[in-house]
Amino acid sequence: MQNTPYKDHRISNLAQRLHDKLDAEVIDRLSRLEAKIDRLASAPVKR
């Protein structure tokens, strides 16, 4: 048994590329969300 959960390496490679793409998208969204939170936190509070 190989160390990959997929028997077909093509499927494994595809899954890895998809996983990397999702990671990059999540990191991108999180950094944008952080920037938005920073802007909101530094904005003057309206009462």
Secondary structure, 3 states (H helix, E strand, C coil): CCCCCCCCHHHHHHHHHHHHHHHHHHHHHHHHHHHHHHHHHHCCCCC
